[in-house]
Amino acid sequence: MHRLSFGIKLLYGSGDWGISSIGMMRSIFYALYLTDVVGLEPRLASFGALAGIVWDAINDPLIGLLSDRLRTRWGRRRPFLLWFAIPFGLSFVILWSAPNWESQAALLTYVTLSFMISDTLTTLVAVPYLSLTPELTRDYDERTSLASYRTVFQLLAAMTVAVAAPMIVDAVIESGGSQQQGFMLAGAVFGGLGAIPLFLVGWFVRERSTPEQQESMSFRESLRVAWNNIPFRYAAGIYMFNWSAVDMVAVTFPFFLLYWIAGGDLLAKIRFLGVDLALESAFFGVLMLTCILFVPFWLWFARTRNKREAYILGMTAWVVVQGMIFTIQPGEIPHLLWIAALAGIGVSAAYVIPDSILPDVIEWDELRTRKRQEGIYYGIRTLIRKLTGALVIFVTLQLLGWSGYVSPPLDAVQFDQSDSALHMIRLLVSPIGMLILTGTILLAWFYPLSREKYARVQKLLTQRRSK
């Protein structure tokens, strides 16, 4: 059994800071940015996300396959991190740099191209980075431990973005700048901070290699084999529903906080722990802090029982809390923050468990095919992750547009939405989220690869490799 040092786990986990901070800022603020800052009509803005869905379907699996086949003296995955970490950080500024044009069509074209550039560079670092996971250790529990280090950095990044990004935007506005300039500065800060750990992972972390890793398949054959991997079908379904639920909270809650809780006060702040914070900062800060605190609990529970039971327990708890969200009334800030803390318990399981399942599925594939295809599997994983975010943005903006949501004037400080728009916002944050979470529980219940089955897979692989 290969044990990883604390230093390697810490360094590898830090790489997720950049991917998660950029992903979280896009999840929480991008839809609101397109409508309330750029000024795009919601249904029109949704087509920028739709174009990203099509582009994702092309680039993610291809880059995954490319990272499987790349042969350099630095290995297969590390060159991507060394070459693209810095451009990846710079692309995040472009994402938030929409010009002040009058034409809706021109703005849509600009934000779509910006999205595609940022998305491509994210794929070029995310897929190779994640593909290192099964190459660093083959142990069932060690992979859960490795995933937990990534999860801590994911959640720290998410909490930092949720708290600091609105503060950066507000500071720019208070100094005489615009919201647009505030988002660009936040993009520059988090893009720069996100690029550094990924570059360091590429420089210091070493891959492990096996003879099976040197074999390759065609792109079409790789996709066919992945689809025929039954545990992977369940894992992919869990991943899709899991992150759809997370993204539904991230995308819809800024609208919920702004127009339902704050009653349309666009500059609303609350006094929290002696600091004046935007509602988004307080809500997501409490939620993410709880997530971090519960990571050790889910790690312990998965080791004591198994990953499937830990995940079902976490998602069940989250479903209950998601239903409670519908009871929150305008101005009920203490109730809101208690709900945020309770929601963080289930969201923590959503961050920890799914990523620790996927490496086990890859080992199952190796036993069947005698080939290792981390890149193609993590390419599909990254595709699913980004598709859920883009789809949630697309569906949310479409539903908001049809409900009568209206973008406020750029200089407005108070703006009220219609009753139909407010009702749609409440449906998105609670009942629809509960429905998605129920799908994760059903898929996890029937997930076929238990701890005992995985142990048999490892035993058979060890026997084969020793021949």
Kinemage of the C-alpha trace (Angstrom):
@kinemage 1
@onewidth
@group {chain A} dominant
@subgroup {mainchain}
@vectorlist {calphas} color= white
{ca met a 1} P 0.000 0.000 0.000
{ca his a 2} L 1.429 3.397 -1.059
{ca arg a 3} L 1.170 6.043 1.669
{ca leu a 4} L 1.486 9.678 0.715
{ca ser a 5} L 3.365 12.178 2.853
{ca phe a 6} L 1.578 15.077 4.482
{ca gly a 7} L 3.551 17.505 2.309
{ca ile a 8} L 2.492 15.852 -0.954
{ca lys a 9} L -1.152 15.753 0.120
{ca leu a 10} L -1.043 19.392 1.164
{ca leu a 11} L 0.650 20.555 -2.032
{ca tyr a 12} L -1.604 18.505 -4.279
{ca gly a 13} L -4.717 19.658 -2.419
{ca ser a 14} L -3.675 23.310 -2.805
{ca gly a 15} L -3.965 22.962 -6.576
{ca asp a 16} L -7.739 22.919 -6.227
{ca trp a 17} L -7.654 26.415 -4.738
{ca gly a 18} L -7.393 27.975 -8.207
{ca ile a 19} L -9.899 25.741 -9.947
{ca ser a 20} L -12.431 26.067 -7.136
{ca ser a 21} L -12.079 29.788 -6.481
{ca ile a 22} L -12.562 30.585 -10.144
{ca gly a 23} L -15.376 28.051 -10.478
{ca met a 24} L -17.133 29.326 -7.351
{ca met a 25} L -16.950 32.970 -8.377
{ca arg a 26} L -18.401 32.044 -11.743
{ca ser a 27} L -21.125 29.926 -10.133
{ca ile a 28} L -22.223 32.538 -7.593
{ca phe a 29} L -21.861 35.796 -9.486
{ca tyr a 30} L -21.748 35.143 -13.243
{ca ala a 31} L -25.505 34.948 -13.887
{ca leu a 32} L -26.121 38.062 -11.773
{ca tyr a 33} L -23.164 39.751 -13.511
{ca leu a 34} L -24.632 39.089 -16.964
{ca thr a 35} L -28.056 40.477 -16.070
{ca asp a 36} L -27.412 43.229 -13.516
{ca val a 37} L -23.925 44.473 -14.556
{ca val a 38} L -23.553 43.725 -18.262
{ca gly a 39} L -27.261 44.416 -18.769
{ca leu a 40} L -28.170 41.407 -20.913
{ca glu a 41} L -31.788 40.276 -20.997
{ca pro a 42} L -31.898 36.999 -18.964
{ca arg a 43} L -33.111 34.717 -21.761
{ca leu a 44} L -30.549 36.178 -24.164
{ca ala a 45} L -27.759 35.913 -21.575
{ca ser a 46} L -28.568 32.213 -21.110
{ca phe a 47} L -27.429 31.471 -24.652
{ca gly a 48} L -23.872 32.427 -23.719
{ca ala a 49} L -23.958 29.547 -21.233
{ca leu a 50} L -25.544 27.300 -23.871
{ca ala a 51} L -22.648 27.953 -26.254
{ca gly a 52} L -20.325 26.980 -23.411
{ca ile a 53} L -22.174 23.660 -23.088
{ca val a 54} L -21.521 22.843 -26.738
{ca trp a 55} L -17.863 23.862 -26.441
{ca asp a 56} L -17.455 21.798 -23.264
{ca ala a 57} L -18.744 18.710 -25.056
{ca ile a 58} L -15.902 19.105 -27.556
{ca asn a 59} L -12.861 20.126 -25.533
{ca asp a 60} L -13.085 18.224 -22.225
{ca pro a 61} L -12.886 14.604 -23.460
{ca leu a 62} L -10.332 15.557 -26.127
{ca ile a 63} L -7.992 17.179 -23.625
{ca gly a 64} L -8.467 14.192 -21.325
{ca leu a 65} L -7.456 11.837 -24.124
{ca leu a 66} L -4.523 14.094 -25.050
{ca ser a 67} L -3.213 14.014 -21.474
{ca asp a 68} L -3.426 10.191 -21.507
{ca arg a 69} L -1.315 10.016 -24.680
{ca leu a 70} L 1.199 12.800 -24.047
{ca arg a 71} L 4.770 11.525 -23.628
{ca thr a 72} L 7.396 13.883 -22.206
{ca arg a 73} L 10.303 13.594 -19.802
{ca trp a 74} L 8.115 15.436 -17.262
{ca gly a 75} L 5.336 12.856 -17.557
{ca arg a 76} L 1.823 13.049 -18.991
{ca arg a 77} L 0.033 15.490 -16.676
{ca arg a 78} L 2.654 17.895 -15.326
{ca pro a 79} L 3.449 19.686 -18.628
{ca phe a 80} L -0.128 20.955 -18.841
{ca leu a 81} L 0.186 22.544 -15.401
{ca leu a 82} L 3.583 24.065 -16.187
{ca trp a 83} L 2.481 25.448 -19.569
{ca phe a 84} L -1.068 26.617 -18.874
{ca ala a 85} L -1.315 27.582 -15.174
{ca ile a 86} L -0.424 31.250 -15.804
{ca pro a 87} L -2.650 31.696 -18.921
{ca phe a 88} L -5.441 30.030 -16.930
{ca gly a 89} L -5.178 32.734 -14.268
{ca leu a 90} L -5.078 35.547 -16.831
{ca ser a 91} L -8.172 34.245 -18.615
{ca phe a 92} L -10.263 34.905 -15.534
{ca val a 93} L -9.824 38.656 -15.994
{ca ile a 94} L -11.154 38.340 -19.550
{ca leu a 95} L -14.286 36.588 -18.274
{ca trp a 96} L -15.317 39.701 -16.314
{ca ser a 97} L -14.251 42.328 -18.852
{ca ala a 98} L -17.404 42.892 -20.936
{ca pro a 99} L -17.293 46.368 -22.526
{ca asn a 100} L -20.001 49.003 -22.102
{ca trp a 101} L -21.668 48.439 -25.479
{ca glu a 102} L -25.256 49.288 -26.344
{ca ser a 103} L -25.819 46.335 -28.689
{ca gln a 104} L -27.206 43.247 -26.943
{ca ala a 105} L -25.950 41.018 -29.788
{ca ala a 106} L -22.412 42.437 -29.559
{ca leu a 107} L -22.367 41.977 -25.775
{ca leu a 108} L -23.620 38.400 -26.099
{ca thr a 109} L -20.881 37.633 -28.650
{ca tyr a 110} L -18.202 39.105 -26.382
{ca val a 111} L -19.264 37.289 -23.207
{ca thr a 112} L -19.641 34.005 -25.122
{ca leu a 113} L -16.114 34.200 -26.553
{ca ser a 114} L -14.737 35.203 -23.144
{ca phe a 115} L -16.489 32.248 -21.558
{ca met a 116} L -15.054 29.847 -24.151
{ca ile a 117} L -11.478 31.115 -23.714
{ca ser a 118} L -11.662 30.856 -19.926
{ca asp a 119} L -13.361 27.472 -20.132
{ca thr a 120} L -10.707 26.016 -22.463
{ca leu a 121} L -7.823 27.121 -20.259
{ca thr a 122} L -9.636 25.772 -17.197
{ca thr a 123} L -9.908 22.384 -18.920
{ca leu a 124} L -6.214 22.425 -19.863
{ca val a 125} L -5.235 22.561 -16.185
{ca ala a 126} L -8.189 20.898 -14.432
{ca val a 127} L -8.252 17.589 -16.324
{ca pro a 128} L -4.499 16.816 -15.983
{ca tyr a 129} L -4.524 17.988 -12.351
{ca leu a 130} L -7.437 15.750 -11.399
{ca ser a 131} L -6.023 12.851 -13.418
{ca leu a 132} L -3.072 12.739 -11.020
{ca thr a 133} L -5.330 11.475 -8.202
{ca pro a 134} L -5.348 7.752 -9.060
{ca glu a 135} L -1.666 7.927 -10.052
{ca leu a 136} L -0.584 9.107 -6.612
{ca thr a 137} L -2.105 6.228 -4.615
{ca arg a 138} L -4.154 3.058 -5.183
{ca asp a 139} L -5.382 2.669 -1.611
{ca tyr a 140} L -9.167 2.997 -1.044
{ca asp a 141} L -8.927 5.042 2.173
{ca glu a 142} L -5.815 6.962 1.102
{ca arg a 143} L -7.754 8.269 -1.896
{ca thr a 144} L -10.530 9.458 0.395
{ca ser a 145} L -7.857 11.208 2.482
{ca leu a 146} L -6.313 12.792 -0.633
{ca ala a 147} L -9.760 13.938 -1.766
{ca ser a 148} L -10.330 15.477 1.662
{ca tyr a 149} L -7.220 17.674 1.288
{ca arg a 150} L -8.544 18.886 -2.052
{ca thr a 151} L -11.941 19.422 -0.470
{ca val a 152} L -10.522 21.616 2.301
{ca phe a 153} L -8.856 23.847 -0.293
{ca gln a 154} L -12.022 23.803 -2.400
{ca leu a 155} L -14.070 24.997 0.530
{ca leu a 156} L -11.496 27.513 1.729
{ca ala a 157} L -11.398 28.943 -1.789
{ca ala a 158} L -15.192 28.995 -2.022
{ca met a 159} L -15.523 30.701 1.362
{ca thr a 160} L -12.831 33.262 0.501
{ca val a 161} L -14.491 34.077 -2.825
{ca ala a 162} L -17.961 34.325 -1.303
{ca val a 163} L -16.757 36.730 1.391
{ca ala a 164} L -14.011 38.675 -0.388
{ca ala a 165} L -15.335 39.108 -3.943
{ca pro a 166} L -18.316 41.323 -2.935
{ca met a 167} L -15.988 43.271 -0.627
{ca ile a 168} L -13.578 43.915 -3.513
{ca val a 169} L -16.426 45.047 -5.776
{ca asp a 170} L -17.845 47.313 -3.045
{ca ala a 171} L -14.406 48.826 -2.347
{ca val a 172} L -13.985 49.714 -6.029
{ca ile a 173} L -17.470 51.303 -6.129
{ca glu a 174} L -16.814 53.294 -2.940
{ca ser a 175} L -13.558 54.613 -4.430
{ca gly a 176} L -15.413 55.942 -7.486
{ca gly a 177} L -15.143 52.950 -9.828
{ca ser a 178} L -17.861 50.847 -11.439
{ca gln a 179} L -19.208 47.377 -10.687
{ca gln a 180} L -17.567 46.227 -13.922
{ca gln a 181} L -14.152 47.398 -12.706
{ca gly a 182} L -14.811 45.756 -9.355
{ca phe a 183} L -15.483 42.373 -10.955
{ca met a 184} L -12.380 42.711 -13.154
{ca leu a 185} L -10.225 43.422 -10.096
{ca ala a 186} L -11.728 40.452 -8.238
{ca gly a 187} L -11.047 38.313 -11.317
{ca ala a 188} L -7.423 39.468 -11.405
{ca val a 189} L -6.935 38.749 -7.682
{ca phe a 190} L -8.409 35.256 -7.733
{ca gly a 191} L -6.947 34.402 -11.139
{ca gly a 192} L -3.463 35.292 -9.923
{ca leu a 193} L -3.830 33.467 -6.621
{ca gly a 194} L -5.264 30.434 -8.421
{ca ala a 195} L -2.474 30.065 -10.973
{ca ile a 196} L 0.393 29.817 -8.458
{ca pro a 197} L -0.538 26.536 -6.660
{ca leu a 198} L -1.261 24.751 -9.956
{ca phe a 199} L 2.161 25.735 -11.272
{ca leu a 200} L 3.794 24.487 -8.055
{ca val a 201} L 1.958 21.150 -8.308
{ca gly a 202} L 3.289 20.776 -11.848
{ca trp a 203} L 6.810 21.609 -10.668
{ca phe a 204} L 7.044 19.401 -7.565
{ca val a 205} L 4.511 16.525 -7.700
{ca arg a 206} L 5.741 13.405 -9.495
{ca glu a 207} L 3.533 10.974 -11.375
{ca arg a 208} L 3.584 7.223 -10.932
{ca ser a 209} L 3.507 5.051 -14.046
{ca thr a 210} L 2.633 1.448 -14.895
{ca pro a 211} L 3.108 -0.578 -18.102
{ca glu a 212} L -0.660 -0.475 -18.661
{ca gln a 213} L -0.537 3.301 -18.817
{ca gln a 214} L 1.492 3.207 -22.022
{ca glu a 215} L -1.296 1.568 -24.062
{ca ser a 216} L -3.883 3.740 -25.798
{ca met a 217} L -7.221 3.571 -27.602
{ca ser a 218} L -8.948 5.667 -30.197
{ca phe a 219} L -11.124 8.503 -28.935
{ca arg a 220} L -14.342 6.749 -29.934
{ca glu a 221} L -13.230 3.457 -28.381
{ca ser a 222} L -12.294 5.255 -25.148
{ca leu a 223} L -15.769 6.762 -24.863
{ca arg a 224} L -17.368 3.381 -25.609
{ca val a 225} L -15.323 1.655 -22.918
{ca ala a 226} L -16.154 4.387 -20.403
{ca trp a 227} L -19.864 4.001 -21.135
{ca asn a 228} L -19.650 0.214 -20.709
{ca asn a 229} L -18.140 0.709 -17.249
{ca ile a 230} L -21.297 0.210 -15.146
{ca pro a 231} L -19.933 1.714 -11.863
{ca phe a 232} L -18.861 4.752 -13.883
{ca arg a 233} L -22.410 5.277 -15.153
{ca tyr a 234} L -23.621 5.511 -11.564
{ca ala a 235} L -20.663 7.696 -10.549
{ca ala a 236} L -21.296 10.028 -13.492
{ca gly a 237} L -24.985 10.274 -12.603
{ca ile a 238} L -24.176 10.990 -8.963
{ca tyr a 239} L -21.677 13.626 -10.048
{ca met a 240} L -24.165 15.289 -12.400
{ca phe a 241} L -26.988 15.528 -9.850
{ca asn a 242} L -24.566 16.397 -7.033
{ca trp a 243} L -23.067 19.429 -8.732
{ca ser a 244} L -26.372 20.483 -10.246
{ca ala a 245} L -27.643 20.830 -6.670
{ca val a 246} L -24.522 22.721 -5.542
{ca asp a 247} L -24.672 25.024 -8.564
{ca met a 248} L -28.404 25.599 -8.142
{ca val a 249} L -27.695 27.004 -4.675
{ca ala a 250} L -24.726 29.059 -5.913
{ca val a 251} L -26.484 30.536 -8.957
{ca thr a 252} L -29.936 31.229 -7.529
{ca phe a 253} L -29.140 32.373 -3.992
{ca pro a 254} L -27.711 35.798 -4.963
{ca phe a 255} L -31.070 36.542 -6.617
{ca phe a 256} L -32.914 35.109 -3.592
{ca leu a 257} L -30.882 37.160 -1.108
{ca leu a 258} L -31.056 40.364 -3.107
{ca tyr a 259} L -34.699 40.427 -4.148
{ca trp a 260} L -36.498 38.245 -1.536
{ca ile a 261} L -34.537 38.654 1.703
{ca ala a 262} L -33.320 42.242 1.143
{ca gly a 263} L -36.489 43.382 -0.641
{ca gly a 264} L -34.619 44.753 -3.647
{ca asp a 265} L -32.064 46.822 -1.684
{ca leu a 266} L -29.117 46.504 -4.097
{ca leu a 267} L -26.636 47.817 -1.517
{ca ala a 268} L -27.909 45.740 1.423
{ca lys a 269} L -25.376 44.864 4.128
{ca ile a 270} L -25.589 43.216 7.529
{ca arg a 271} L -23.460 43.527 10.636
{ca phe a 272} L -21.876 40.106 11.169
{ca leu a 273} L -19.174 39.416 13.761
{ca gly a 274} L -18.421 43.133 13.926
{ca val a 275} L -17.987 43.525 10.150
{ca asp a 276} L -20.378 45.002 7.571
{ca leu a 277} L -20.884 42.293 4.949
{ca ala a 278} L -22.986 41.862 1.842
{ca leu a 279} L -25.745 39.277 2.310
{ca glu a 280} L -23.987 36.961 -0.151
{ca ser a 281} L -20.757 37.158 1.855
{ca ala a 282} L -22.495 36.337 5.133
{ca phe a 283} L -24.642 33.501 3.776
{ca phe a 284} L -21.985 31.723 1.727
{ca gly a 285} L -19.311 32.421 4.338
{ca val a 286} L -21.321 30.635 7.052
{ca leu a 287} L -22.233 27.793 4.698
{ca met a 288} L -18.645 27.200 3.572
{ca leu a 289} L -17.231 27.473 7.087
{ca thr a 290} L -19.602 24.705 8.196
{ca cys a 291} L -18.541 22.674 5.158
{ca ile a 292} L -14.904 22.878 6.199
{ca leu a 293} L -15.638 21.983 9.821
{ca phe a 294} L -17.537 18.840 8.760
{ca val a 295} L -14.896 17.478 6.352
{ca pro a 296} L -13.218 15.397 9.128
{ca phe a 297} L -16.610 13.978 10.100
{ca trp a 298} L -17.408 12.745 6.569
{ca leu a 299} L -13.874 11.409 6.197
{ca trp a 300} L -14.270 9.470 9.461
{ca phe a 301} L -17.739 8.196 8.533
{ca ala a 302} L -16.592 7.017 5.087
{ca arg a 303} L -13.724 5.104 6.689
{ca thr a 304} L -15.886 3.626 9.440
{ca arg a 305} L -18.745 2.611 7.147
{ca asn a 306} L -18.240 3.290 3.443
{ca lys a 307} L -18.445 6.137 0.932
{ca arg a 308} L -21.925 5.262 -0.305
{ca glu a 309} L -23.542 5.348 3.157
{ca ala a 310} L -21.749 8.576 4.066
{ca tyr a 311} L -22.973 10.213 0.873
{ca ile a 312} L -26.604 9.097 1.325
{ca leu a 313} L -26.631 10.422 4.901
{ca gly a 314} L -25.215 13.778 3.817
{ca met a 315} L -27.637 14.223 0.932
{ca thr a 316} L -30.622 13.255 3.071
{ca ala a 317} L -29.670 15.912 5.616
{ca trp a 318} L -29.337 18.455 2.821
{ca val a 319} L -32.794 17.625 1.393
{ca val a 320} L -34.373 18.398 4.777
{ca val a 321} L -32.576 21.734 5.042
{ca gln a 322} L -33.386 22.615 1.436
{ca gly a 323} L -37.072 22.298 2.284
{ca met a 324} L -36.617 24.637 5.257
{ca ile a 325} L -35.292 27.364 2.945
{ca phe a 326} L -38.793 27.883 1.534
{ca thr a 327} L -39.965 29.006 4.992
{ca ile a 328} L -37.591 31.998 5.169
{ca gln a 329} L -39.430 35.314 4.958
{ca pro a 330} L -38.087 38.756 3.903
{ca gly a 331} L -35.761 40.297 6.457
{ca glu a 332} L -35.279 37.100 8.518
{ca ile a 333} L -31.479 37.329 8.617
{ca pro a 334} L -30.866 35.179 11.766
{ca his a 335} L -33.108 32.422 10.347
{ca leu a 336} L -31.209 32.666 7.056
{ca leu a 337} L -27.801 32.225 8.699
{ca trp a 338} L -28.945 29.235 10.773
{ca ile a 339} L -30.210 27.621 7.561
{ca ala a 340} L -26.843 28.355 5.926
{ca ala a 341} L -25.012 26.590 8.763
{ca leu a 342} L -27.272 23.528 8.585
{ca ala a 343} L -27.022 23.375 4.788
{ca gly a 344} L -23.239 23.345 5.072
{ca ile a 345} L -23.347 19.902 6.711
{ca gly a 346} L -24.845 18.245 3.630
{ca val a 347} L -22.917 20.401 1.164
{ca ser a 348} L -19.709 19.209 2.857
{ca ala a 349} L -20.549 15.600 1.933
{ca ala a 350} L -21.270 16.754 -1.628
{ca tyr a 351} L -17.718 18.112 -1.846
{ca val a 352} L -15.905 15.216 -0.129
{ca ile a 353} L -17.438 11.971 -1.367
{ca pro a 354} L -17.982 12.076 -5.182
{ca asp a 355} L -14.344 12.864 -6.021
{ca ser a 356} L -13.145 9.974 -3.840
{ca ile a 357} L -15.382 7.537 -5.773
{ca leu a 358} L -14.067 8.196 -9.278
{ca pro a 359} L -10.524 6.762 -8.823
{ca asp a 360} L -12.071 3.447 -7.678
{ca val a 361} L -14.129 3.346 -10.880
{ca ile a 362} L -10.950 3.826 -12.935
{ca glu a 363} L -9.344 0.798 -11.252
{ca trp a 364} L -12.427 -1.247 -12.144
{ca asp a 365} L -11.921 -0.147 -15.751
{ca glu a 366} L -8.259 -1.191 -15.667
{ca leu a 367} L -9.221 -4.661 -14.446
{ca arg a 368} L -11.638 -5.034 -17.371
{ca thr a 369} L -9.583 -3.488 -20.190
{ca arg a 370} L -5.925 -3.813 -19.025
{ca lys a 371} L -5.548 -0.094 -19.825
{ca arg a 372} L -5.393 3.003 -17.651
{ca gln a 373} L -7.361 5.990 -18.923
{ca glu a 374} L -7.358 8.540 -16.116
{ca gly a 375} L -7.388 11.384 -18.623
{ca ile a 376} L -10.514 10.315 -20.478
{ca tyr a 377} L -12.398 9.644 -17.227
{ca tyr a 378} L -11.376 12.926 -15.655
{ca gly a 379} L -12.101 14.668 -18.953
{ca ile a 380} L -15.658 13.352 -18.758
{ca arg a 381} L -15.782 14.252 -15.057
{ca thr a 382} L -14.687 17.825 -15.797
{ca leu a 383} L -17.166 17.965 -18.668
{ca ile a 384} L -19.996 16.931 -16.334
{ca arg a 385} L -18.875 19.459 -13.709
{ca lys a 386} L -18.828 22.335 -16.161
{ca leu a 387} L -21.966 21.209 -17.965
{ca thr a 388} L -23.935 21.293 -14.725
{ca gly a 389} L -22.798 24.851 -14.031
{ca ala a 390} L -23.587 26.027 -17.559
{ca leu a 391} L -26.926 24.201 -17.657
{ca val a 392} L -27.985 25.592 -14.291
{ca ile a 393} L -27.119 29.122 -15.467
{ca phe a 394} L -29.005 28.528 -18.751
{ca val a 395} L -32.125 27.097 -17.101
{ca thr a 396} L -32.120 29.688 -14.301
{ca leu a 397} L -31.861 32.639 -16.678
{ca gln a 398} L -34.486 31.188 -19.000
{ca leu a 399} L -36.953 30.656 -16.154
{ca leu a 400} L -36.241 34.091 -14.711
{ca gly a 401} L -36.762 35.676 -18.122
{ca trp a 402} L -40.101 33.936 -18.634
{ca ser a 403} L -41.205 34.843 -15.102
{ca gly a 404} L -40.834 38.564 -15.815
{ca tyr a 405} L -37.443 39.262 -14.197
{ca val a 406} L -36.126 42.687 -15.229
{ca ser a 407} L -32.488 43.813 -15.017
{ca pro a 408} L -32.197 46.934 -12.830
{ca pro a 409} L -30.706 50.184 -14.197
{ca leu a 410} L -26.948 50.319 -13.696
{ca asp a 411} L -27.199 53.261 -11.259
{ca ala a 412} L -30.126 51.846 -9.224
{ca val a 413} L -29.848 51.319 -5.447
{ca gln a 414} L -33.378 49.951 -4.973
{ca phe a 415} L -35.253 47.760 -7.455
{ca asp a 416} L -38.267 45.535 -6.885
{ca gln a 417} L -39.050 42.472 -8.999
{ca ser a 418} L -42.570 41.325 -9.868
{ca asp a 419} L -44.407 38.787 -7.700
{ca ser a 420} L -44.073 36.155 -10.456
{ca ala a 421} L -40.298 36.665 -10.623
{ca leu a 422} L -40.003 36.415 -6.832
{ca his a 423} L -42.071 33.220 -6.816
{ca met a 424} L -39.832 31.691 -9.480
{ca ile a 425} L -36.708 32.605 -7.502
{ca arg a 426} L -38.120 30.859 -4.414
{ca leu a 427} L -39.012 27.751 -6.424
{ca leu a 428} L -35.475 27.574 -7.810
{ca val a 429} L -33.768 27.749 -4.415
{ca ser a 430} L -35.961 25.199 -2.621
{ca pro a 431} L -38.360 22.673 -4.278
{ca ile a 432} L -36.333 22.277 -7.475
{ca gly a 433} L -33.161 21.832 -5.422
{ca met a 434} L -34.865 19.142 -3.321
{ca leu a 435} L -35.847 17.258 -6.476
{ca ile a 436} L -32.277 17.258 -7.778
{ca leu a 437} L -30.899 16.040 -4.437
{ca thr a 438} L -33.365 13.157 -4.400
{ca gly a 439} L -31.782 11.965 -7.651
{ca thr a 440} L -28.345 11.794 -5.988
{ca ile a 441} L -29.729 9.641 -3.156
{ca leu a 442} L -31.381 7.160 -5.536
{ca leu a 443} L -28.232 6.755 -7.644
{ca ala a 444} L -25.999 6.370 -4.582
{ca trp a 445} L -28.346 3.717 -3.164
{ca phe a 446} L -27.766 1.492 -6.198
{ca tyr a 447} L -24.056 2.306 -6.708
{ca pro a 448} L -22.464 -1.141 -7.173
{ca leu a 449} L -18.807 -0.683 -6.141
{ca ser a 450} L -18.610 -1.217 -2.364
{ca arg a 451} L -15.468 -1.253 -0.211
{ca glu a 452} L -15.423 -5.080 -0.318
{ca lys a 453} L -15.777 -5.239 -4.109
{ca tyr a 454} L -13.064 -2.629 -4.540
{ca ala a 455} L -10.735 -4.636 -2.297
{ca arg a 456} L -11.219 -7.623 -4.619
{ca val a 457} L -10.489 -5.439 -7.639
{ca gln a 458} L -7.235 -4.268 -6.047
{ca lys a 459} L -6.239 -7.834 -5.156
{ca leu a 460} L -6.757 -9.016 -8.738
{ca leu a 461} L -4.858 -6.022 -10.133
{ca thr a 462} L -1.963 -6.636 -7.768
{ca gln a 463} L -1.776 -10.278 -8.847
{ca arg a 464} L -1.808 -9.266 -12.503
{ca arg a 465} L 0.910 -6.596 -12.066
{ca ser a 466} L 3.175 -9.027 -10.208
{ca lys a 467} L 3.247 -11.442 -13.148
